[in-house]
Amino acid sequence: MLDVPHGAYTVAALAAPPEMKSGGRCHWYRLEVTVPARKVSDVCWSATWGLPVEIKAVDANRTTATVQFSVDAVEVFQPPDDLFAFQNDKFVIIDARSPDDLSD
């Protein structure tokens, strides 16, 4: 939902105070892309998670913003200890070398 700008753009902090969203605390910034086409978005950025937790599309008058994207939840991925464990019993080991081949 937040395109990487490929032309001219500006990012400015908004005067709005930080907010608590479902993805955590975030600060509001305005991203204004001017090239190749004008597009304005207000982004509530979480420095903790390094991602936008809410993005609002701003109209041409810069007065009305509609929610375009929001994060429902963010959490740390806790993989199980055996996630990458090799399960030898799941494979058939085939040695296709000749019996007199001494290389490994």
C-alpha positions in Angstrom: 0.0 0.0 0.0 3.0 2.3 0.5 4.7 2.6 -2.8 8.5 3.3 -2.9 8.7 6.7 -4.6 10.5 6.6 -7.9 10.4 10.3 -8.6 10.4 13.6 -6.6 8.9 13.3 -3.1 9.0 14.9 0.3 8.4 13.4 3.8 7.5 15.7 6.6 6.6 15.0 10.2 3.0 16.1 11.1 2.2 18.1 14.2 -0.2 15.3 15.3 0.9 13.6 18.6 2.0 10.0 18.6 -0.9 7.5 18.6 -1.3 4.0 20.0 -2.6 1.7 17.2 -3.1 -2.1 17.3 0.4 -2.4 15.9 1.8 -0.2 18.6 2.9 3.4 19.1 3.4 5.4 15.9 4.2 8.9 14.7 2.5 10.6 11.8 4.3 11.7 8.6 3.1 13.1 5.3 4.5 11.5 2.2 4.0 13.7 -0.9 5.0 12.3 -4.2 5.1 14.9 -7.0 6.6 13.0 -9.9 5.4 11.1 -11.9 2.0 11.9 -10.5 0.9 13.8 -7.4 -0.1 11.5 -4.5 -0.3 12.4 -0.8 -0.4 9.9 2.0 -0.3 10.3 5.8 1.6 7.5 7.4 1.6 6.5 11.0 5.1 4.9 11.3 6.2 2.6 14.1 9.9 3.0 14.8 9.7 0.0 17.0 8.6 -2.4 14.3 10.0 -0.4 11.3 6.7 -0.4 9.4 3.6 1.7 8.8 0.8 0.7 11.1 -1.7 3.0 9.3 -1.8 4.8 5.9 -4.4 7.3 4.9 -4.9 8.6 1.4 -5.2 12.4 1.4 -7.5 14.2 -1.1 -6.4 16.9 -3.5 -7.4 19.7 -1.0 -5.3 17.9 1.7 -8.2 18.1 4.1 -9.8 14.7 4.0 -8.0 11.4 4.6 -9.4 8.0 4.2 -7.8 4.9 5.8 -6.2 2.9 3.0 -4.3 0.4 5.2 -4.0 -0.6 8.8 -2.3 -3.3 10.8 -4.5 -5.5 13.0 -1.6 -7.0 15.0 2.1 -7.2 15.1 4.1 -9.8 17.1 7.6 -11.3 17.3 7.9 -14.6 15.4 8.9 -17.4 17.8 9.9 -20.4 15.7 9.9 -23.8 17.4 13.4 -25.2 18.2 12.9 -28.0 15.7 11.9 -25.8 12.8 15.0 -26.6 10.7 15.8 -29.9 12.3 16.9 -32.6 9.8 14.5 -35.6 10.1 16.6 -38.5 8.9 13.7 -40.9 9.0 11.9 -38.9 6.3 14.6 -39.6 3.6 15.9 -42.6 1.8 19.7 -42.4 1.6 21.1 -43.8 -1.7 24.8 -44.2 -2.3 25.2 -44.5 -6.1 29.0 -44.6 -6.0 30.8 -47.7 -7.1 32.1 -49.8 -4.2 35.7 -49.0 -5.0 35.1 -45.2 -5.0 37.0 -43.7 -2.0 35.9 -40.1 -2.4 33.3 -38.5 -0.3 
